[in-house]
Structure formats: C-alpha cells, structure tokens
Amino acid sequence: MTVESLYPRLEPLLAQVQKPIQYVGGELNAQTKPWDAVRVHWALMYPDAYEVGLPNQGLMILYEVLNERADALAERTYAVWPDLAGLMREHGVGQFTLENHRPVRDFDFLGVSFATELGYTNLLDALDLAGVPLHAVDRDETHPVVVAGGHAAFNPEPVADFVDCAVLGDGEQVVGDMTDVHSAWTAEGRPGGRTELLARLSRVEGVYVPQFYAVSYAADGTIASFTPNRDDVPTRVAKRTVMDLDEWPYPKQPLVPLAESVHERMSVEIFRGCTRGCRFCQAGMITRPVRERTITGIGSMVDAGLRATGYEEVGLLSLSSADHSEIGQVAKELADRYEGTNTGLSLPSTRVDAFNVTLANELSRNGRRSGLTFAPEGGSERIRRVINKTVSKEDLVRTVTTAYANGWRQVKLYFMCGLPTETDEDVLEIAELAVEVIRAGREAAGSKDIRCTVSIGGFVPKPHTPFQWAAQASAETIDHRLRVLRDAINADRRIGRSIGLRYHDGKPGVIEGLLSRGDRRVGRVIERVWRDGGHFDGWSEHFSYDRWATAAAEELAPFGVDLAWYTTRERGEHEQLPWDHLESGLDKEWLWDDWQEALNEDEVADCRWTPCYDCGVCPTMGTEIQIGPTGRSLIPLAVVGAGRPQDPAVGGGPQVDVAVDAAVADPVHTH
C-alpha cells in the first residue's frame, strides 16, 4: 500500500510556530524510498528537539544501516515543540517523519534512542500524537512495535509499560535481525498476531520484551523476583556488541541539518568503549570492551564524510579520544592531509592525564586555538580516588599551566557535586583548584587575560556501575554545596572575576535519579507527569520539579515507597535491582567489590595496559579488547589543499582548529 503524506495538512500550521524549518525535512543526505517497494518500515526517533536530535550519531548510524537494505526503509522523527503539538491535536495531524511526512502510526517499528531518562515524557507525547496506544498491552498488529534503545535502555523498567522491546548494546546488527524477523512473520501471513511477533523478537540476541517477564515485590518495597512468563524467552537478556568497527564505517553520508543544531560538525567515532574504570560513568561500563577503529578506517571515514557533507570541522569522537593508541599519528596525518584547507579537527573528549601539548599543537597547526575543557570530576584528590579518576592536583595545574603558556587563554573544568562520601570540604577544593589555576596561568602566560570556567553537574547514580548501590545526595545538599562553592570563588574578586561558575540546582538530578534507578512502578509517575503537561523535561524552561514530586507522592504511595526511597536510599548488597536480569557483561560481584574499594578510596587500573581484573565482560560476552598499534598509516598521502581547485567539502584558507572538550553533558539544557 501507499501511505499518504501529512504535509498538505501540516504546511498551513508551520507559519504559526517557531522554527518551522525543523519540520520540513529535505536535508543533505536524507534518504527517501517508495513505501511499497520495501517490506519493513522503521521510524527512528530521538525524543528531543530537532536541534539536539539530528546530530545524534547512534540514530544516524541506524538510519544508514537500515536504508542500505533493499527490503527496508528508515525515516526520522523528533519531539515536536508544544506550539506545534497543540496545533496538530487541534487539526488532527499525527506525529510524522521528516523524509516524506508519513504518519508514524503506519510504520512497522518506532525505534526510540534514549540518551537520557528525561526524554521519557516526550516518548509519551509522540505516541499520543501518533495515535498509538500508550500502553504496550493495548496495541495490536496494526500498531508499530515500539523499541527503546540507547544507554537508558539498560534499565527500561520505568517505561516497561510503554515500550514493546528494549535493545541492549550496539544496534547495528540488532536492527537487521529484527527486520528479518518482521519480514519473515509478514511473509507467513502474520501468524499469532502481535504476541507471536514479539515472541520471535525476544529470541533475537540483545532484545528484551518486558511484557514477557513478571515482577513481584517484597513487603519492604524491594523486588522479590523477575521471572519469565513464557518458556521460550531467556531468563536473562544479554547486550549485543559489535566487534571490528572497520566493518561498520557509519555514518558514511552524515546528515546536514537545515536548522541550527547543537553540533555543527561531521563526527567520526574513533573507538567504542572505555576501561578507565571511572565508577560514576555508565557509558564507560556498559560499552566495554574497548574497540579501536584503525587509522586507515578513520582516514577513510573522514575523507568520505567531508566529501558528502561540506562540513568544515571533524570531531574525532569517543569517551576519551586521546586514549586511542595511535591518536598522535592520527592527528598528525590528518593535519598533514588537510593542511592548507579550511578543515578543522577536534578532540571532543580527553582527560587531564591523556592531554599533551604536542597533540594539541598538531590539531591546531596553522589555525586558531579555541578553549580547552578538562574533567577532573571531583574537587579533592580524596574524592577522585573514590570515583577512580586518578589525577593529582599537581597534574591538573601543570597541564593547564602548560596550555596557558602555549597560547591558550580559556580553560573549562568540569566537576560533579554530590558524589558518594563527598563533604563540603571536597567541594571547596574546587574553588582552591580554580584559584590556583588562574594564578599559575597568569604567571605562565605573563598576562591577566586568561579565564577559567568551572562547570558543575549533580551526580546521579546509574545502573550497571559500582555506584548503583549509592545513596544520591538530596537537592538541598547539592544546593547548599553550590552556594558554599560560589561564595568561596567570589571571596577574592581579583581572582574570582577570571573564574566563571556554571551550575544547575539539584532538583532535575533528583528526578533523573528516580528514572535511572526506577522500576515498573515509576511508569505511573511518568504517565501522570505527562498527563499533567510534562514534556521536554531536559529543558530548564519546561522542567517542573513540583509536578514530578507531586506525581511521585501520589502515584507511589499505594506501594509504600516514595521519591526518597528511589533516590537518597542506599541499597544493600543482596537487594535485587530492577536491571539485574539485563546483562551488560559486568559481574555483579565485581561491581560490588569495586563499590567497596571506592569506599576504601582504592584505585583500579585501566585493563588496556594492565592484566585483566575480572570485570566479567570479555568472557561473558565472548569479546576482547581491540587496540593498536596497527602499524598502518594514511600514507600514501594525498594533501587535499594542494594543487587542485577548491573542493566544496573543505573550503579555503588555512584554519585547523582544536577543541578539547570533555564528553559530559549538563543534565538540563539551558536556553
């Protein structure tokens, strides 16, 4: 069949909303296919605004992987701002995709990538706009299969009532397997209806179907058991891991936004996973093992991406990009290749102990120097031992001072507040460190024209980390420590005026904590908040703590639990956690031991360079660390800017830029 476009009814509404361009589609490298030429149809959603969602690498990769198949198509949809959402409800226009403005309701799959739990209310809004029943049990075979993915999918229990499936781990191969399952089920005449389709999907490695698992609770409110209610589903669901990233060089043709977006660059993932062992970092824990892309693989992707997009900046992405075993050679040979062009290179994440001026100078060769960002995370050396962020105060001051001495004038330091065992004194050391950085920087630079920005994020314990048992600091505690810190920084205005302080209050972090470690009972809170007008909770102007607190108090009371029970309560060693039946590869006993080592302020080494310390990932998942050096090179070198007409992908004029930014994000967007 051919599905109608909603655009004729949507277009008259766009003149009445802000930023209508974000709903039009037609971006460079967007792909369209005839609906009836394929068997399986995917709508891929990032549950946030277009400007945030379009640059998302995960969604962009799946978009290309699916559209390369002859039997499938994928189109994109993003969260609709309230101004347009109201008009769509008034005029009966459903949630639509950008490529052809097809109704999301008519797709076979709706895949939603959650980078943060604060996007849950946007999922409910999209389902409602699409005309898809909110609850999975109310859907039939005419409705799309709603699939959750991304880091938040490693505990999908708070949205278990609203999603049909959750995909754990890397999605490149899983979406192909799910497409095959749906195609075969359709070819057989859809036997058994939706239930049989979900049963078949549940047997795909990495796919979890919540409705096939029953949960019971103990008298104290904790989980008593998680048990399958079918014989043909696994007791535990294990994540998928893609090995040999060179075989998956995506995105090959990155999307170029029509409207302004949060990242105006073309990005290449240079490796996946991290074994630094930072105890707060869910991303590092759940993406193990480390898998490096080769230098030749990186070079090919950079070349192809620049030619396909016309971007003038390339971000070399990973959780800690300077840890790539050949990063020096990668930076030098890419800088050589694009010298004399307008192509900038950036490392959007690094650590204090991985940064070196030689690397930064290679990236900024012949170009301007932007600011540098480092993430010590903890204010004192004691708290950095607790979180396993092993960098000394001397190392940090020395690194920053060297940067100032070599021409940089702006440094940003990222910290967290509310870490386990943290005291006021630990936080006050952030002020002492910032003051010392300014003093040492002025001396090294021979100028007072330098700045240091201190950015503070509230710590939220996450599943599948050693801190999953920790008590979260209350909003009052976070706010008190932020006031103490602000006063300390401003105590000496001669120094303080060179230090910027950016932070959010503690309340959004409390709600993120509820959602990140919640169970199925929390789904009632999410639905209540949405019905009371909640949406875009990752944006400060839309977030309402009172709305969440009221909903939690009223919806959780019948179960004998409350907001504090989910957040500020410390868990015991043997408590069954809502995600224990979902396998990230990390051994729970190892995580507990690491939690005890954190309390003892003991550090753990990076297993890339030391013997295995038995976290469990490699033997459980059948994987292994993949790192160089490979001995390969980008030579024979073709210098892009030499002796040929100007290529639209690279522009003109020498400008190679470096921006070393920590791979961290404030919990709430501020606009």
Summary of the structure (lengths in Angstrom):
residues: 671
radius of gyration: 24.8
end to end distance: 43.1
largest distance: 76.6
contacts: 2325
relative contact order: 0.12
helix: 39%
strand: 15%
